[in-house]
Amino acid sequence: MSDAAAGGGPGDEYKREESVALLVIVSLAALSLLSLIAAFAYYCYITRKVSRRQQSLSLPKRSGSGSPPVPPPRGPPPPHHHHQQQQGKESPSSNSASDGAGGAAMAVVVAGERGVQVFSYRQLHAATGGFGRAHMVGQGSFGAVYRGVLSDGRKVAVKLMDRPGKQGEEEFEMEVELLSRLRSPYLLGLIGHCSEGGHRLLVYEFMANGGLQEHLYPNRGSCGGISKLDWDIRMRIALEAAKGLEYLHERVNPPVIHRDFKSSNILLDKDFRARVSDFGLAKLGSDRAGGHVSTRVLGTQGYVAPEYALTGHLTTKSDVYSYGVVLLELLTGRVPVDMKRPPGEGVLVNWALPMLTDREKVVRILDPALEGQYSLKDAVQVAAIAAMCVQPEADYRPLMADVVQSLVPLVKNRSTQKACNPNVQASKPLD
């Protein structure tokens, strides 16, 4: 009896083992649950971090601290913008401060991030003579552009954006963000901006010779008569504009797609050096090779790539097509769409493309104002580049880096010929 009392019997021992086993199981279950909670918390942390990184790459509002692809240049402005028809088919999209300085033009300019200045509305009102018609130098699709002089004597162009609502705000913010962060001598730099009350204004360095479009088609603008842009100036403009797009596509990650590249958005300084302007419709592209973003179709008639117009799929090759159209404008002196021309000649690409690769026919499409200024060999080469850029299939179009490499020797060779042969007439800026 005493042995039974002391040992507790086999039943008690079994119960103790059962309790130990249960305790082990509960402990393991608790550890597993804690592991799951820790894994879920880490997943949430990583997801949030990736989301913030994507927002940073998408150039968020300036209230954030997103790091830019590259810091920016201070460059000139868009004084002249010709209003042109814009397409607006909707499709699903996968990407999608006032300074209170009070005072007149002499008020202190507040330095914004990355050197971009923040102006008060009163300062810009005074600088442009009250936005009077005498100071207006252009009317674009996003608003009027005025010539102005800041209190420190700098000549500027001030774009007074007049597009209301969310779209106008998005275009304003996109242009400020991009031009504040990107740096290239071939892109239009931003001096400052104003976002005060309902006013949205962008301030650029004044570009003395305005937009390329007005010089290509003087009868439509203020130049009068035949275009004074000779072959050498046109080729240099073509090269510099190509370098601007090359920077956007291949020096920035993710790439920036301009989406509204056209001759009126290529601005010329006093020496006819070109800069790409007007980034209100720009979009961040896919960072995957061969990738695209789906977005609503915007752009100017005659410049929009066919696959983008049909599907809303936007890639850097969409800009390459638009560049090809501008190159055709430089070659032919014709606007992209002119339905007053004879049947078959109304759309520039459709008319020119069959002749661009035919050595005998290339001369027929060249601007008569260029007669005697080019070699047939150079003309054929430039026509071949244009033909590749406006191919209907995006995959057959070249990269902008390839376009630049093809144009560089043509421009350099002409410069060398002029240096060696004083009888070769030099290109002169317009009066």
PyMOL commands that set and color helices and strands:
alter all, ss='L'
color gray80, all
select helices_A, chain A and resi 2-7+9-57+113-115+121-127+133-135+165-181+212-216+218-220+231-250+263-265+306-311+316-332+348-356+359-365+368-370+376-389+394-396+400-420
alter helices_A, ss='H'
color red, helices_A
select strands_A, chain A and resi 86-89+110-111+117-118+136-140+143-149+155-161+192-196+199-205+256-257+266-268+274-276+283-284+293-294+297-300+313-314
alter strands_A, ss='S'
color yellow, strands_A
deselect
rebuild
show_as cartoon
